């Protein structure tokens, strides 16, 4: 079992499946967790279930993020907040949707990193940031021009942040999951013409569970990963290795 006794860990996107499961696993390991998310009802339920704290702010607003995080003592961050946008080709993409996906998935994560890392540097205890990216950043996926681009940007934010923050003892990594089959994702990935060829290509041949994504996040936050920084870790059943 990992120990988490160096300070609070902020998890954005905690009202979603992966973020919520990450909060559960961290709280079970004894971490002091601060959960952020858009769904206030889901956050309240997560707080009642796990004992985590909650902190509202808007990932699209620098002022909101700055007000929430400036002066807040943090040791860890999980940038899990995100939005899928649309399924579209480069020929018919809605550029307003593209801009919104970038603003949440890449810009929002960068702003959280900006203000959280200032706290970590001030405290002089090091720190750790895990960005929840996607397999869509590592390969070309049809229909994912906006989402894949936002996650590719997030992977570069990870690498540059690891380079810049390493001198302060702050580690920064990404995890790059495959699809977790939820009702929200089933409308596209559950289509037989999409699901079968995708899973036929994947060596493990099945979708991931939320717990299978959260567990590596918790590992990267722990001291067991103390020499790991700047990586993008696929959690994709071998899909991107093919």
C-alpha positions as CSV (number, residue, x, y, z in Angstrom):
1,X,0.0,0.0,0.0
2,X,1.2,3.5,-0.9
3,X,1.4,6.3,1.7
4,X,0.4,9.8,1.0
5,X,1.4,12.1,3.9
6,X,3.2,15.0,2.2
7,X,0.2,17.2,1.6
8,X,-3.2,17.6,-0.2
9,X,-3.8,16.2,-3.7
10,X,-6.2,18.1,-6.0
11,X,-8.2,16.0,-8.5
12,X,-10.0,17.9,-11.2
13,X,-12.8,16.2,-13.2
14,X,-13.7,14.3,-10.0
15,X,-17.4,14.2,-10.8
16,X,-16.5,12.0,-13.8
17,X,-15.8,8.2,-13.8
18,X,-12.0,8.2,-13.9
19,X,-11.6,11.2,-11.6
20,X,-14.1,9.9,-9.1
21,X,-12.4,6.5,-9.0
22,X,-9.0,8.2,-8.5
23,X,-10.4,10.1,-5.6
24,X,-11.8,6.8,-4.1
25,X,-8.4,5.0,-4.4
26,X,-6.5,8.0,-3.0
27,X,-8.8,8.3,-0.1
28,X,-8.6,4.6,0.6
29,X,-4.8,5.0,0.7
30,X,-5.1,7.7,3.3
31,X,-4.5,10.7,1.1
32,X,-5.9,14.2,1.9
33,X,-7.9,14.8,-1.4
34,X,-9.5,17.9,-2.7
35,X,-12.0,17.2,-5.5
36,X,-13.1,19.5,-8.3
37,X,-15.7,18.9,-10.9
38,X,-18.6,20.3,-12.9
39,X,-21.4,18.1,-11.5
40,X,-22.1,19.4,-8.0
41,X,-24.5,16.6,-7.1
42,X,-21.9,13.9,-8.1
43,X,-19.2,15.8,-6.1
44,X,-21.4,16.0,-3.0
45,X,-22.1,12.2,-3.3
46,X,-18.3,11.6,-3.6
47,X,-17.6,13.7,-0.6
48,X,-20.2,11.8,1.5
49,X,-18.7,8.5,0.3
50,X,-15.0,9.2,0.7
51,X,-14.6,12.1,3.1
52,X,-12.8,14.1,0.5
53,X,-13.0,17.9,0.4
54,X,-14.4,19.8,-2.6
55,X,-13.3,22.9,-4.3
56,X,-15.3,24.6,-7.1
57,X,-13.7,26.5,-9.9
58,X,-14.1,26.8,-13.7
59,X,-11.4,25.2,-15.8
60,X,-12.1,27.7,-18.6
61,X,-11.4,30.8,-16.4
62,X,-7.9,31.8,-15.3
63,X,-9.4,34.1,-12.7
64,X,-11.5,31.3,-11.2
65,X,-8.5,28.9,-11.1
66,X,-6.2,31.6,-9.7
67,X,-8.7,32.5,-6.9
68,X,-9.2,28.9,-5.9
69,X,-5.5,27.8,-6.0
70,X,-3.4,30.8,-5.2
71,X,-2.1,30.3,-1.7
72,X,-3.6,26.8,-1.4
73,X,-1.0,24.3,0.0
74,X,-0.8,21.4,-2.5
75,X,1.6,18.5,-2.9
76,X,-0.2,16.7,-5.8
77,X,-2.5,17.4,-8.7
78,X,-4.4,15.1,-11.1
79,X,-5.5,17.0,-14.1
80,X,-8.5,14.8,-15.0
81,X,-11.0,17.5,-16.1
82,X,-11.8,17.2,-19.7
83,X,-14.4,17.4,-22.5
84,X,-14.8,15.1,-25.5
85,X,-16.2,17.6,-27.9
86,X,-17.4,16.1,-31.2
87,X,-16.7,13.3,-33.6
88,X,-15.7,15.1,-36.8
89,X,-13.2,15.1,-39.6
90,X,-10.9,18.0,-40.3
91,X,-13.2,18.9,-43.2
92,X,-16.4,19.3,-41.1
93,X,-15.1,20.1,-37.6
94,X,-16.8,23.0,-35.8
95,X,-14.0,25.3,-34.9
96,X,-15.9,26.6,-31.9
97,X,-16.0,23.1,-30.5
98,X,-12.3,22.7,-31.2
99,X,-11.6,25.9,-29.3
100,X,-13.7,24.7,-26.3
101,X,-12.0,21.3,-26.2
102,X,-8.6,23.0,-26.3
103,X,-9.6,25.5,-23.6
104,X,-10.7,22.7,-21.2
105,X,-8.3,19.8,-21.9
106,X,-5.1,21.7,-22.6
107,X,-5.4,25.3,-21.4
108,X,-7.3,24.4,-18.2
109,X,-4.7,21.8,-17.3
110,X,-1.9,24.3,-17.9
111,X,-3.6,26.9,-15.7
112,X,-4.1,24.4,-12.9
113,X,-0.4,23.4,-13.3
114,X,0.6,27.1,-13.3
115,X,-1.0,27.9,-10.0
116,X,-0.5,24.6,-8.3
117,X,3.2,24.5,-9.1
118,X,3.6,27.9,-7.6
119,X,2.3,26.5,-4.3
120,X,4.7,23.5,-4.6
121,X,7.7,25.7,-5.2
122,X,6.7,28.0,-2.3
123,X,6.4,25.1,0.1
124,X,9.8,23.6,-1.0
125,X,8.6,20.0,-0.5
126,X,8.6,18.9,-4.1
127,X,5.4,17.7,-5.6
128,X,3.8,15.6,-8.3
129,X,1.4,16.3,-11.2
130,X,-0.4,13.6,-13.3
131,X,-2.2,14.7,-16.4
132,X,-4.9,12.4,-17.8
133,X,-4.3,12.4,-21.5
134,X,-5.5,9.8,-24.0
135,X,-4.4,7.2,-26.5
136,X,-5.8,9.7,-29.0
137,X,-2.7,11.8,-28.5
138,X,-0.4,9.0,-29.5
139,X,-2.1,7.7,-32.7
140,X,-4.5,9.1,-35.3
141,X,-8.1,8.2,-34.5
142,X,-10.8,8.9,-37.0
143,X,-13.2,11.6,-35.8
144,X,-10.9,12.8,-33.1
145,X,-9.3,15.9,-34.6
146,X,-10.3,18.2,-31.7
147,X,-9.9,15.7,-28.8
148,X,-6.7,14.2,-30.1
149,X,-5.1,17.6,-30.7
150,X,-6.0,18.8,-27.2
151,X,-4.4,15.7,-25.6
152,X,-1.3,15.9,-27.8
153,X,-1.0,19.5,-26.5
154,X,-1.4,18.1,-22.9
155,X,1.4,15.6,-23.5
156,X,3.7,18.4,-24.5
157,X,2.6,20.4,-21.4
158,X,3.6,17.3,-19.4
159,X,7.1,17.1,-21.0
160,X,7.9,20.8,-20.8
161,X,6.6,21.0,-17.2
162,X,8.7,18.0,-16.2
163,X,11.7,19.8,-17.6
164,X,11.0,23.2,-16.0
165,X,9.8,21.9,-12.6
166,X,12.3,19.1,-12.0
167,X,14.8,21.4,-10.3
168,X,12.1,22.0,-7.6
169,X,11.7,18.3,-7.0
170,X,8.3,18.3,-8.9
171,X,7.5,15.3,-11.1
172,X,5.1,15.6,-14.0
173,X,3.7,12.7,-16.0
174,X,0.8,11.8,-18.2
175,X,-1.4,8.7,-18.4
176,X,-2.9,7.9,-21.8
177,X,-6.0,5.7,-21.4
178,X,-8.0,3.8,-23.9
179,X,-11.8,4.0,-23.8
180,X,-13.7,3.2,-20.6
181,X,-17.0,1.9,-21.9
182,X,-19.6,4.0,-20.1
183,X,-23.1,5.1,-21.3
184,X,-21.5,8.4,-22.4
185,X,-18.9,6.7,-24.6
186,X,-21.1,3.9,-25.8
187,X,-23.0,6.1,-28.3
188,X,-19.8,6.1,-30.5
189,X,-17.5,3.4,-29.3
190,X,-20.3,0.9,-28.8
191,X,-21.3,0.9,-32.5
192,X,-20.4,-2.5,-34.0
193,X,-18.6,-0.9,-37.0
194,X,-16.4,1.1,-34.6
195,X,-16.0,-1.3,-31.6
196,X,-15.1,-4.6,-33.4
197,X,-12.2,-3.4,-35.6
198,X,-10.8,-1.3,-32.7
199,X,-10.8,-4.2,-30.2
200,X,-9.6,-6.6,-32.9
201,X,-6.5,-4.4,-33.2
202,X,-5.9,-4.2,-29.5
203,X,-3.8,-7.0,-28.1
204,X,-5.9,-7.4,-24.9
205,X,-9.1,-7.0,-26.9
206,X,-11.3,-5.3,-24.3
207,X,-12.2,-1.9,-22.9
208,X,-10.6,-0.6,-19.7
209,X,-12.3,-0.1,-16.4
210,X,-12.2,3.1,-14.4
211,X,-10.2,1.3,-11.7
212,X,-7.6,0.2,-14.2
213,X,-7.0,3.8,-15.2
214,X,-7.0,5.2,-11.6
215,X,-4.5,2.6,-10.2
216,X,-1.6,3.8,-12.4
217,X,-2.5,7.4,-11.6
218,X,-2.2,6.6,-7.9
219,X,1.1,4.8,-8.5
220,X,2.6,7.9,-10.3
221,X,1.5,10.1,-7.4
222,X,3.3,7.9,-4.9
223,X,6.9,7.7,-3.8
224,X,7.1,4.3,-5.6
225,X,7.4,6.4,-8.8
226,X,9.9,8.8,-7.3
227,X,12.3,8.6,-10.3
228,X,9.6,8.8,-13.0
229,X,9.0,12.1,-14.6
230,X,8.2,13.4,-18.1
231,X,6.6,10.1,-19.3
232,X,3.4,9.5,-21.2
233,X,2.1,6.1,-20.0
234,X,-0.3,4.3,-22.3
235,X,-3.0,2.4,-20.4
236,X,-4.5,1.0,-23.6
237,X,-4.3,-2.8,-23.7
238,X,-1.4,-2.6,-26.1
239,X,-3.3,-0.6,-28.8
240,X,-0.6,2.0,-29.4
241,X,2.1,-0.7,-29.6
242,X,0.6,-2.3,-32.7
